[in-house]
Amino acid sequence: MITDFEHISELGAETCKGKLQDFSTDILVRAYKGTSPENASFLESTFTNIDFKKESELMGRVRIEEVDEAQATVLAAINR
């Protein structure tokens, strides 16, 4: 069980991509906004169809609560 968004890379790219393939870009980008550079690189290399940097810029600023909620949503899906 993964309890911290910063540890999703421990799942490996294939497992992570399989569990999150149906997620909206919006949720993944919101979760990405609050993550470490290492985890951001993992997400970018796992979801090559999403330009996280561009999408993040287009989204603009978001509240930390929105980032936390997106990360919690991703963790819930991973831990199912």
PDB file of N, CA, C and O in Angstrom, chain B, residues numbered from 101:
ATOM      1  N   MET B 101       0.844  -1.187   0.000  1.00  0.00           N
ATOM      2  CA  MET B 101       0.000   0.000   0.000  1.00  0.00           C
ATOM      3  C   MET B 101       0.885   1.244   0.000  1.00  0.00           C
ATOM      4  O   MET B 101       1.802   1.368   0.812  1.00  0.00           O
ATOM      5  N   ILE B 102       0.603   2.142  -0.903  1.00  0.00           N
ATOM      6  CA  ILE B 102       1.332   3.405  -0.999  1.00  0.00           C
ATOM      7  C   ILE B 102       0.521   4.465  -0.246  1.00  0.00           C
ATOM      8  O   ILE B 102      -0.653   4.676  -0.548  1.00  0.00           O
ATOM      9  N   THR B 103       1.144   5.130   0.731  1.00  0.00           N
ATOM     10  CA  THR B 103       0.421   6.118   1.539  1.00  0.00           C
ATOM     11  C   THR B 103       0.859   7.549   1.263  1.00  0.00           C
ATOM     12  O   THR B 103       0.236   8.494   1.747  1.00  0.00           O
ATOM     13  N   ASP B 104       1.919   7.715   0.494  1.00  0.00           N
ATOM     14  CA  ASP B 104       2.436   9.040   0.183  1.00  0.00           C
ATOM     15  C   ASP B 104       2.634   9.145  -1.324  1.00  0.00           C
ATOM     16  O   ASP B 104       3.264   8.278  -1.931  1.00  0.00           O
ATOM     17  N   PHE B 105       2.109  10.184  -1.919  1.00  0.00           N
ATOM     18  CA  PHE B 105       2.205  10.365  -3.364  1.00  0.00           C
ATOM     19  C   PHE B 105       3.649  10.326  -3.841  1.00  0.00           C
ATOM     20  O   PHE B 105       3.915   9.900  -4.965  1.00  0.00           O
ATOM     21  N   GLU B 106       4.574  10.759  -3.013  1.00  0.00           N
ATOM     22  CA  GLU B 106       5.992  10.774  -3.384  1.00  0.00           C
ATOM     23  C   GLU B 106       6.563   9.376  -3.605  1.00  0.00           C
ATOM     24  O   GLU B 106       7.669   9.238  -4.127  1.00  0.00           O
ATOM     25  N   HIS B 107       5.833   8.355  -3.221  1.00  0.00           N
ATOM     26  CA  HIS B 107       6.339   6.984  -3.344  1.00  0.00           C
ATOM     27  C   HIS B 107       5.709   6.209  -4.499  1.00  0.00           C
ATOM     28  O   HIS B 107       5.909   4.998  -4.601  1.00  0.00           O
ATOM     29  N   ILE B 108       4.956   6.872  -5.367  1.00  0.00           N
ATOM     30  CA  ILE B 108       4.297   6.116  -6.444  1.00  0.00           C
ATOM     31  C   ILE B 108       5.289   5.502  -7.415  1.00  0.00           C
ATOM     32  O   ILE B 108       4.968   4.518  -8.081  1.00  0.00           O
ATOM     33  N   SER B 109       6.480   6.057  -7.509  1.00  0.00           N
ATOM     34  CA  SER B 109       7.478   5.484  -8.415  1.00  0.00           C
ATOM     35  C   SER B 109       7.904   4.086  -7.974  1.00  0.00           C
ATOM     36  O   SER B 109       8.429   3.317  -8.779  1.00  0.00           O
ATOM     37  N   GLU B 110       7.682   3.755  -6.708  1.00  0.00           N
ATOM     38  CA  GLU B 110       8.013   2.417  -6.202  1.00  0.00           C
ATOM     39  C   GLU B 110       7.183   1.335  -6.896  1.00  0.00           C
ATOM     40  O   GLU B 110       7.580   0.170  -6.924  1.00  0.00           O
ATOM     41  N   LEU B 111       6.044   1.716  -7.449  1.00  0.00           N
ATOM     42  CA  LEU B 111       5.190   0.761  -8.159  1.00  0.00           C
ATOM     43  C   LEU B 111       5.791   0.348  -9.495  1.00  0.00           C
ATOM     44  O   LEU B 111       5.536  -0.749  -9.992  1.00  0.00           O
ATOM     45  N   GLY B 112       6.582   1.228 -10.061  1.00  0.00           N
ATOM     46  CA  GLY B 112       7.092   1.006 -11.405  1.00  0.00           C
ATOM     47  C   GLY B 112       6.168   1.626 -12.421  1.00  0.00           C
ATOM     48  O   GLY B 112       4.974   1.798 -12.177  1.00  0.00           O
ATOM     49  N   ALA B 113       6.733   1.960 -13.562  1.00  0.00           N
ATOM     50  CA  ALA B 113       5.997   2.692 -14.590  1.00  0.00           C
ATOM     51  C   ALA B 113       4.798   1.912 -15.122  1.00  0.00           C
ATOM     52  O   ALA B 113       3.708   2.468 -15.256  1.00  0.00           O
ATOM     53  N   GLU B 114       4.989   0.637 -15.423  1.00  0.00           N
ATOM     54  CA  GLU B 114       3.897  -0.152 -16.024  1.00  0.00           C
ATOM     55  C   GLU B 114       2.708  -0.294 -15.081  1.00  0.00           C
ATOM     56  O   GLU B 114       1.562  -0.126 -15.498  1.00  0.00           O
ATOM     57  N   THR B 115       2.972  -0.602 -13.819  1.00  0.00           N
ATOM     58  CA  THR B 115       1.891  -0.744 -12.837  1.00  0.00           C
ATOM     59  C   THR B 115       1.173   0.577 -12.633  1.00  0.00           C
ATOM     60  O   THR B 115      -0.056   0.632 -12.605  1.00  0.00           O
ATOM     61  N   CYS B 116       1.942   1.625 -12.493  1.00  0.00           N
ATOM     62  CA  CYS B 116       1.354   2.953 -12.292  1.00  0.00           C
ATOM     63  C   CYS B 116       0.501   3.350 -13.491  1.00  0.00           C
ATOM     64  O   CYS B 116      -0.627   3.815 -13.329  1.00  0.00           O
ATOM     65  N   LYS B 117       1.030   3.168 -14.671  1.00  0.00           N
ATOM     66  CA  LYS B 117       0.297   3.532 -15.884  1.00  0.00           C
ATOM     67  C   LYS B 117      -0.976   2.693 -16.016  1.00  0.00           C
ATOM     68  O   LYS B 117      -2.021   3.213 -16.408  1.00  0.00           O
ATOM     69  N   GLY B 118      -0.897   1.418 -15.697  1.00  0.00           N
ATOM     70  CA  GLY B 118      -2.063   0.551 -15.780  1.00  0.00           C
ATOM     71  C   GLY B 118      -3.167   0.973 -14.843  1.00  0.00           C
ATOM     72  O   GLY B 118      -4.342   0.933 -15.208  1.00  0.00           O
ATOM     73  N   LYS B 119      -2.808   1.379 -13.635  1.00  0.00           N
ATOM     74  CA  LYS B 119      -3.815   1.774 -12.658  1.00  0.00           C
ATOM     75  C   LYS B 119      -4.388   3.161 -12.917  1.00  0.00           C
ATOM     76  O   LYS B 119      -5.501   3.466 -12.490  1.00  0.00           O
ATOM     77  N   LEU B 120      -3.627   4.001 -13.616  1.00  0.00           N
ATOM     78  CA  LEU B 120      -4.050   5.389 -13.794  1.00  0.00           C
ATOM     79  C   LEU B 120      -4.378   5.758 -15.231  1.00  0.00           C
ATOM     80  O   LEU B 120      -4.588   6.934 -15.530  1.00  0.00           O
ATOM     81  N   GLN B 121      -4.425   4.790 -16.117  1.00  0.00           N
ATOM     82  CA  GLN B 121      -4.623   5.090 -17.534  1.00  0.00           C
ATOM     83  C   GLN B 121      -5.947   5.782 -17.841  1.00  0.00           C
ATOM     84  O   GLN B 121      -6.040   6.511 -18.829  1.00  0.00           O
ATOM     85  N   ASP B 122      -6.961   5.574 -17.028  1.00  0.00           N
ATOM     86  CA  ASP B 122      -8.268   6.181 -17.287  1.00  0.00           C
ATOM     87  C   ASP B 122      -8.471   7.512 -16.572  1.00  0.00           C
ATOM     88  O   ASP B 122      -9.545   8.107 -16.657  1.00  0.00           O
ATOM     89  N   PHE B 123      -7.447   7.976 -15.869  1.00  0.00           N
ATOM     90  CA  PHE B 123      -7.562   9.242 -15.149  1.00  0.00           C
ATOM     91  C   PHE B 123      -7.529  10.405 -16.120  1.00  0.00           C
ATOM     92  O   PHE B 123      -6.889  10.344 -17.170  1.00  0.00           O
ATOM     93  N   SER B 124      -8.228  11.462 -15.751  1.00  0.00           N
ATOM     94  CA  SER B 124      -8.201  12.658 -16.587  1.00  0.00           C
ATOM     95  C   SER B 124      -6.840  13.334 -16.455  1.00  0.00           C
ATOM     96  O   SER B 124      -6.171  13.248 -15.425  1.00  0.00           O
ATOM     97  N   THR B 125      -6.462  13.996 -17.515  1.00  0.00           N
ATOM     98  CA  THR B 125      -5.218  14.763 -17.506  1.00  0.00           C
ATOM     99  C   THR B 125      -5.261  15.798 -16.399  1.00  0.00           C
ATOM    100  O   THR B 125      -4.246  16.059 -15.753  1.00  0.00           O
ATOM    101  N   ASP B 126      -6.419  16.388 -16.174  1.00  0.00           N
ATOM    102  CA  ASP B 126      -6.581  17.419 -15.157  1.00  0.00           C
ATOM    103  C   ASP B 126      -6.146  16.927 -13.775  1.00  0.00           C
ATOM    104  O   ASP B 126      -5.400  17.617 -13.081  1.00  0.00           O
ATOM    105  N   ILE B 127      -6.601  15.754 -13.375  1.00  0.00           N
ATOM    106  CA  ILE B 127      -6.255  15.220 -12.053  1.00  0.00           C
ATOM    107  C   ILE B 127      -4.764  14.918 -11.976  1.00  0.00           C
ATOM    108  O   ILE B 127      -4.114  15.257 -10.988  1.00  0.00           O
ATOM    109  N   LEU B 128      -4.219  14.286 -13.008  1.00  0.00           N
ATOM    110  CA  LEU B 128      -2.798  13.952 -12.999  1.00  0.00           C
ATOM    111  C   LEU B 128      -1.928  15.206 -12.957  1.00  0.00           C
ATOM    112  O   LEU B 128      -0.913  15.232 -12.262  1.00  0.00           O
ATOM    113  N   VAL B 129      -2.316  16.237 -13.690  1.00  0.00           N
ATOM    114  CA  VAL B 129      -1.529  17.479 -13.697  1.00  0.00           C
ATOM    115  C   VAL B 129      -1.633  18.181 -12.353  1.00  0.00           C
ATOM    116  O   VAL B 129      -0.638  18.718 -11.866  1.00  0.00           O
ATOM    117  N   ARG B 130      -2.806  18.192 -11.743  1.00  0.00           N
ATOM    118  CA  ARG B 130      -2.949  18.800 -10.409  1.00  0.00           C
ATOM    119  C   ARG B 130      -2.071  18.068  -9.392  1.00  0.00           C
ATOM    120  O   ARG B 130      -1.418  18.701  -8.562  1.00  0.00           O
ATOM    121  N   ALA B 131      -2.058  16.754  -9.456  1.00  0.00           N
ATOM    122  CA  ALA B 131      -1.215  15.968  -8.546  1.00  0.00           C
ATOM    123  C   ALA B 131       0.262  16.249  -8.813  1.00  0.00           C
ATOM    124  O   ALA B 131       1.060  16.332  -7.880  1.00  0.00           O
ATOM    125  N   TYR B 132       0.616  16.392 -10.064  1.00  0.00           N
ATOM    126  CA  TYR B 132       1.995  16.667 -10.493  1.00  0.00           C
ATOM    127  C   TYR B 132       2.499  17.999  -9.949  1.00  0.00           C
ATOM    128  O   TYR B 132       3.675  18.129  -9.609  1.00  0.00           O
ATOM    129  N   LYS B 133       1.625  18.973  -9.867  1.00  0.00           N
ATOM    130  CA  LYS B 133       2.027  20.323  -9.452  1.00  0.00           C
ATOM    131  C   LYS B 133       2.664  20.349  -8.064  1.00  0.00           C
ATOM    132  O   LYS B 133       3.485  21.224  -7.790  1.00  0.00           O
ATOM    133  N   GLY B 134       2.316  19.438  -7.206  1.00  0.00           N
ATOM    134  CA  GLY B 134       2.831  19.482  -5.842  1.00  0.00           C
ATOM    135  C   GLY B 134       3.859  18.427  -5.530  1.00  0.00           C
ATOM    136  O   GLY B 134       4.098  18.132  -4.359  1.00  0.00           O
ATOM    137  N   THR B 135       4.474  17.848  -6.541  1.00  0.00           N
ATOM    138  CA  THR B 135       5.378  16.740  -6.300  1.00  0.00           C
ATOM    139  C   THR B 135       6.841  17.149  -6.447  1.00  0.00           C
ATOM    140  O   THR B 135       7.149  18.214  -6.982  1.00  0.00           O
ATOM    141  N   SER B 136       7.710  16.314  -5.978  1.00  0.00           N
ATOM    142  CA  SER B 136       9.150  16.579  -6.054  1.00  0.00           C
ATOM    143  C   SER B 136       9.639  16.492  -7.498  1.00  0.00           C
ATOM    144  O   SER B 136       8.970  15.892  -8.340  1.00  0.00           O
ATOM    145  N   PRO B 137      10.788  17.079  -7.790  1.00  0.00           N
ATOM    146  CA  PRO B 137      11.343  16.969  -9.145  1.00  0.00           C
ATOM    147  C   PRO B 137      11.569  15.518  -9.584  1.00  0.00           C
ATOM    148  O   PRO B 137      11.375  15.186 -10.754  1.00  0.00           O
ATOM    149  N   GLU B 138      11.971  14.667  -8.661  1.00  0.00           N
ATOM    150  CA  GLU B 138      12.192  13.257  -8.993  1.00  0.00           C
ATOM    151  C   GLU B 138      10.886  12.566  -9.372  1.00  0.00           C
ATOM    152  O   GLU B 138      10.826  11.821 -10.350  1.00  0.00           O
ATOM    153  N   ASN B 139       9.854  12.822  -8.594  1.00  0.00           N
ATOM    154  CA  ASN B 139       8.545  12.225  -8.876  1.00  0.00           C
ATOM    155  C   ASN B 139       7.945  12.818 -10.152  1.00  0.00           C
ATOM    156  O   ASN B 139       7.277  12.117 -10.911  1.00  0.00           O
ATOM    157  N   ALA B 140       8.181  14.093 -10.380  1.00  0.00           N
ATOM    158  CA  ALA B 140       7.717  14.738 -11.607  1.00  0.00           C
ATOM    159  C   ALA B 140       8.352  14.066 -12.822  1.00  0.00           C
ATOM    160  O   ALA B 140       7.680  13.818 -13.823  1.00  0.00           O
ATOM    161  N   SER B 141       9.640  13.775 -12.732  1.00  0.00           N
ATOM    162  CA  SER B 141      10.333  13.088 -13.834  1.00  0.00           C
ATOM    163  C   SER B 141       9.748  11.703 -14.068  1.00  0.00           C
ATOM    164  O   SER B 141       9.602  11.270 -15.211  1.00  0.00           O
ATOM    165  N   PHE B 142       9.414  11.010 -12.981  1.00  0.00           N
ATOM    166  CA  PHE B 142       8.793   9.689 -13.101  1.00  0.00           C
ATOM    167  C   PHE B 142       7.460   9.797 -13.835  1.00  0.00           C
ATOM    168  O   PHE B 142       7.193   9.015 -14.747  1.00  0.00           O
ATOM    169  N   LEU B 143       6.634  10.745 -13.453  1.00  0.00           N
ATOM    170  CA  LEU B 143       5.327  10.927 -14.102  1.00  0.00           C
ATOM    171  C   LEU B 143       5.493  11.294 -15.572  1.00  0.00           C
ATOM    172  O   LEU B 143       4.777  10.773 -16.427  1.00  0.00           O
ATOM    173  N   GLU B 144       6.430  12.185 -15.867  1.00  0.00           N
ATOM    174  CA  GLU B 144       6.669  12.594 -17.250  1.00  0.00           C
ATOM    175  C   GLU B 144       7.115  11.419 -18.118  1.00  0.00           C
ATOM    176  O   GLU B 144       6.701  11.304 -19.272  1.00  0.00           O
ATOM    177  N   SER B 145       7.952  10.554 -17.568  1.00  0.00           N
ATOM    178  CA  SER B 145       8.431   9.409 -18.352  1.00  0.00           C
ATOM    179  C   SER B 145       7.398   8.285 -18.430  1.00  0.00           C
ATOM    180  O   SER B 145       7.429   7.479 -19.360  1.00  0.00           O
ATOM    181  N   THR B 146       6.494   8.228 -17.470  1.00  0.00           N
ATOM    182  CA  THR B 146       5.458   7.195 -17.465  1.00  0.00           C
ATOM    183  C   THR B 146       4.305   7.562 -18.393  1.00  0.00           C
ATOM    184  O   THR B 146       3.805   6.717 -19.137  1.00  0.00           O
ATOM    185  N   PHE B 147       3.891   8.809 -18.346  1.00  0.00           N
ATOM    186  CA  PHE B 147       2.761   9.276 -19.156  1.00  0.00           C
ATOM    187  C   PHE B 147       3.290  10.196 -20.256  1.00  0.00           C
ATOM    188  O   PHE B 147       3.126  11.415 -20.203  1.00  0.00           O
ATOM    189  N   THR B 148       3.915   9.595 -21.231  1.00  0.00           N
ATOM    190  CA  THR B 148       4.564  10.370 -22.300  1.00  0.00           C
ATOM    191  C   THR B 148       3.561  11.098 -23.198  1.00  0.00           C
ATOM    192  O   THR B 148       3.930  12.001 -23.947  1.00  0.00           O
ATOM    193  N   ASN B 149       2.306  10.700 -23.116  1.00  0.00           N
ATOM    194  CA  ASN B 149       1.275  11.359 -23.920  1.00  0.00           C
ATOM    195  C   ASN B 149       0.807  12.685 -23.312  1.00  0.00           C
ATOM    196  O   ASN B 149       0.038  13.419 -23.933  1.00  0.00           O
ATOM    197  N   ILE B 150       1.269  12.985 -22.109  1.00  0.00           N
ATOM    198  CA  ILE B 150       0.891  14.223 -21.431  1.00  0.00           C
ATOM    199  C   ILE B 150       2.128  15.117 -21.325  1.00  0.00           C
ATOM    200  O   ILE B 150       3.176  14.691 -20.839  1.00  0.00           O
ATOM    201  N   ASP B 151       1.990  16.343 -21.782  1.00  0.00           N
ATOM    202  CA  ASP B 151       3.048  17.343 -21.602  1.00  0.00           C
ATOM    203  C   ASP B 151       2.747  18.066 -20.287  1.00  0.00           C
ATOM    204  O   ASP B 151       2.065  19.091 -20.265  1.00  0.00           O
ATOM    205  N   PHE B 152       3.271  17.505 -19.194  1.00  0.00           N
ATOM    206  CA  PHE B 152       2.939  18.013 -17.867  1.00  0.00           C
ATOM    207  C   PHE B 152       3.315  19.481 -17.689  1.00  0.00           C
ATOM    208  O   PHE B 152       2.554  20.249 -17.101  1.00  0.00           O
ATOM    209  N   LYS B 153       4.459  19.866 -18.184  1.00  0.00           N
ATOM    210  CA  LYS B 153       4.891  21.255 -18.012  1.00  0.00           C
ATOM    211  C   LYS B 153       3.950  22.220 -18.731  1.00  0.00           C
ATOM    212  O   LYS B 153       3.552  23.241 -18.170  1.00  0.00           O
ATOM    213  N   LYS B 154       3.599  21.893 -19.965  1.00  0.00           N
ATOM    214  CA  LYS B 154       2.687  22.745 -20.732  1.00  0.00           C
ATOM    215  C   LYS B 154       1.309  22.783 -20.080  1.00  0.00           C
ATOM    216  O   LYS B 154       0.731  23.854 -19.898  1.00  0.00           O
ATOM    217  N   GLU B 155       0.784  21.601 -19.728  1.00  0.00           N
ATOM    218  CA  GLU B 155      -0.540  21.530 -19.094  1.00  0.00           C
ATOM    219  C   GLU B 155      -0.558  22.277 -17.763  1.00  0.00           C
ATOM    220  O   GLU B 155      -1.546  22.925 -17.416  1.00  0.00           O
ATOM    221  N   SER B 156       0.536  22.181 -17.028  1.00  0.00           N
ATOM    222  CA  SER B 156       0.643  22.870 -15.752  1.00  0.00           C
ATOM    223  C   SER B 156       0.609  24.387 -15.945  1.00  0.00           C
ATOM    224  O   SER B 156      -0.045  25.105 -15.188  1.00  0.00           O
ATOM    225  N   GLU B 157       1.318  24.860 -16.962  1.00  0.00           N
ATOM    226  CA  GLU B 157       1.303  26.289 -17.260  1.00  0.00           C
ATOM    227  C   GLU B 157      -0.090  26.754 -17.682  1.00  0.00           C
ATOM    228  O   GLU B 157      -0.556  27.810 -17.254  1.00  0.00           O
ATOM    229  N   LEU B 158      -0.745  25.961 -18.521  1.00  0.00           N
ATOM    230  CA  LEU B 158      -2.090  26.315 -18.977  1.00  0.00           C
ATOM    231  C   LEU B 158      -3.086  26.346 -17.821  1.00  0.00           C
ATOM    232  O   LEU B 158      -4.005  27.165 -17.803  1.00  0.00           O
ATOM    233  N   MET B 159      -2.897  25.451 -16.863  1.00  0.00           N
ATOM    234  CA  MET B 159      -3.796  25.369 -15.714  1.00  0.00           C
ATOM    235  C   MET B 159      -3.629  26.575 -14.802  1.00  0.00           C
ATOM    236  O   MET B 159      -4.589  27.029 -14.179  1.00  0.00           O
ATOM    237  N   GLY B 160      -2.434  27.081 -14.728  1.00  0.00           N
ATOM    238  CA  GLY B 160      -2.175  28.211 -13.843  1.00  0.00           C
ATOM    239  C   GLY B 160      -2.062  27.782 -12.391  1.00  0.00           C
ATOM    240  O   GLY B 160      -1.861  26.608 -12.080  1.00  0.00           O
ATOM    241  N   ARG B 161      -2.194  28.742 -11.535  1.00  0.00           N
ATOM    242  CA  ARG B 161      -2.077  28.461 -10.103  1.00  0.00           C
ATOM    243  C   ARG B 161      -3.280  27.677  -9.592  1.00  0.00           C
ATOM    244  O   ARG B 161      -4.412  27.883 -10.029  1.00  0.00           O
ATOM    245  N   VAL B 162      -3.007  26.780  -8.664  1.00  0.00           N
ATOM    246  CA  VAL B 162      -4.078  26.053  -7.986  1.00  0.00           C
ATOM    247  C   VAL B 162      -3.786  26.072  -6.486  1.00  0.00           C
ATOM    248  O   VAL B 162      -2.637  26.198  -6.063  1.00  0.00           O
ATOM    249  N   ARG B 163      -4.822  25.946  -5.715  1.00  0.00           N
ATOM    250  CA  ARG B 163      -4.657  25.917  -4.256  1.00  0.00           C
ATOM    251  C   ARG B 163      -4.038  24.586  -3.835  1.00  0.00           C
ATOM    252  O   ARG B 163      -4.239  23.560  -4.484  1.00  0.00           O
ATOM    253  N   ILE B 164      -3.298  24.621  -2.762  1.00  0.00           N
ATOM    254  CA  ILE B 164      -2.647  23.412  -2.247  1.00  0.00           C
ATOM    255  C   ILE B 164      -3.692  22.351  -1.909  1.00  0.00           C
ATOM    256  O   ILE B 164      -3.419  21.155  -2.013  1.00  0.00           O
ATOM    257  N   GLU B 165      -4.878  22.781  -1.507  1.00  0.00           N
ATOM    258  CA  GLU B 165      -5.945  21.834  -1.195  1.00  0.00           C
ATOM    259  C   GLU B 165      -6.336  21.025  -2.435  1.00  0.00           C
ATOM    260  O   GLU B 165      -6.651  19.838  -2.340  1.00  0.00           O
ATOM    261  N   GLU B 166      -6.311  21.682  -3.595  1.00  0.00           N
ATOM    262  CA  GLU B 166      -6.640  21.002  -4.844  1.00  0.00           C
ATOM    263  C   GLU B 166      -5.563  19.987  -5.210  1.00  0.00           C
ATOM    264  O   GLU B 166      -5.861  18.901  -5.707  1.00  0.00           O
ATOM    265  N   VAL B 167      -4.322  20.347  -4.961  1.00  0.00           N
ATOM    266  CA  VAL B 167      -3.202  19.423  -5.216  1.00  0.00           C
ATOM    267  C   VAL B 167      -3.323  18.218  -4.287  1.00  0.00           C
ATOM    268  O   VAL B 167      -3.207  17.073  -4.725  1.00  0.00           O
ATOM    269  N   ASP B 168      -3.556  18.481  -3.012  1.00  0.00           N
ATOM    270  CA  ASP B 168      -3.696  17.393  -2.032  1.00  0.00           C
ATOM    271  C   ASP B 168      -4.844  16.461  -2.400  1.00  0.00           C
ATOM    272  O   ASP B 168      -4.718  15.241  -2.298  1.00  0.00           O
ATOM    273  N   GLU B 169      -5.960  17.041  -2.828  1.00  0.00           N
ATOM    274  CA  GLU B 169      -7.123  16.239  -3.209  1.00  0.00           C
ATOM    275  C   GLU B 169      -6.806  15.371  -4.432  1.00  0.00           C
ATOM    276  O   GLU B 169      -7.174  14.197  -4.472  1.00  0.00           O
ATOM    277  N   ALA B 170      -6.131  15.942  -5.418  1.00  0.00           N
ATOM    278  CA  ALA B 170      -5.764  15.180  -6.616  1.00  0.00           C
ATOM    279  C   ALA B 170      -4.804  14.048  -6.257  1.00  0.00           C
ATOM    280  O   ALA B 170      -4.946  12.931  -6.753  1.00  0.00           O
ATOM    281  N   GLN B 171      -3.830  14.336  -5.398  1.00  0.00           N
ATOM    282  CA  GLN B 171      -2.890  13.294  -4.992  1.00  0.00           C
ATOM    283  C   GLN B 171      -3.593  12.190  -4.208  1.00  0.00           C
ATOM    284  O   GLN B 171      -3.274  11.014  -4.383  1.00  0.00           O
ATOM    285  N   ALA B 172      -4.540  12.548  -3.353  1.00  0.00           N
ATOM    286  CA  ALA B 172      -5.303  11.552  -2.598  1.00  0.00           C
ATOM    287  C   ALA B 172      -6.147  10.686  -3.533  1.00  0.00           C
ATOM    288  O   ALA B 172      -6.275   9.481  -3.316  1.00  0.00           O
ATOM    289  N   THR B 173      -6.716  11.287  -4.557  1.00  0.00           N
ATOM    290  CA  THR B 173      -7.513  10.547  -5.543  1.00  0.00           C
ATOM    291  C   THR B 173      -6.645   9.534  -6.278  1.00  0.00           C
ATOM    292  O   THR B 173      -7.053   8.392  -6.490  1.00  0.00           O
ATOM    293  N   VAL B 174      -5.451   9.957  -6.663  1.00  0.00           N
ATOM    294  CA  VAL B 174      -4.518   9.057  -7.350  1.00  0.00           C
ATOM    295  C   VAL B 174      -4.117   7.907  -6.418  1.00  0.00           C
ATOM    296  O   VAL B 174      -4.095   6.749  -6.835  1.00  0.00           O
ATOM    297  N   LEU B 175      -3.803   8.225  -5.165  1.00  0.00           N
ATOM    298  CA  LEU B 175      -3.418   7.180  -4.217  1.00  0.00           C
ATOM    299  C   LEU B 175      -4.548   6.176  -3.985  1.00  0.00           C
ATOM    300  O   LEU B 175      -4.300   4.974  -3.892  1.00  0.00           O
ATOM    301  N   ALA B 176      -5.770   6.658  -3.894  1.00  0.00           N
ATOM    302  CA  ALA B 176      -6.914   5.763  -3.694  1.00  0.00           C
ATOM    303  C   ALA B 176      -7.029   4.786  -4.855  1.00  0.00           C
ATOM    304  O   ALA B 176      -7.299   3.604  -4.641  1.00  0.00           O
ATOM    305  N   ALA B 177      -6.829   5.257  -6.067  1.00  0.00           N
ATOM    306  CA  ALA B 177      -6.907   4.380  -7.248  1.00  0.00           C
ATOM    307  C   ALA B 177      -5.762   3.378  -7.263  1.00  0.00           C
ATOM    308  O   ALA B 177      -5.952   2.214  -7.618  1.00  0.00           O
ATOM    309  N   ILE B 178      -4.604   3.821  -6.887  1.00  0.00           N
ATOM    310  CA  ILE B 178      -3.435   2.930  -6.867  1.00  0.00           C
ATOM    311  C   ILE B 178      -3.615   1.822  -5.842  1.00  0.00           C
ATOM    312  O   ILE B 178      -3.212   0.682  -6.070  1.00  0.00           O
ATOM    313  N   ASN B 179      -4.217   2.159  -4.722  1.00  0.00           N
ATOM    314  CA  ASN B 179      -4.340   1.192  -3.626  1.00  0.00           C
ATOM    315  C   ASN B 179      -5.573   0.303  -3.704  1.00  0.00           C
ATOM    316  O   ASN B 179      -5.829  -0.473  -2.783  1.00  0.00           O
ATOM    317  N   ARG B 180      -6.337   0.400  -4.779  1.00  0.00           N
ATOM    318  CA  ARG B 180      -7.512  -0.475  -4.922  1.00  0.00           C
ATOM    319  C   ARG B 180      -7.090  -1.874  -5.211  1.00  0.00           C
ATOM    320  O   ARG B 180      -7.935  -2.756  -5.364  1.00  0.00           O
TER     321      ARG B 180
END
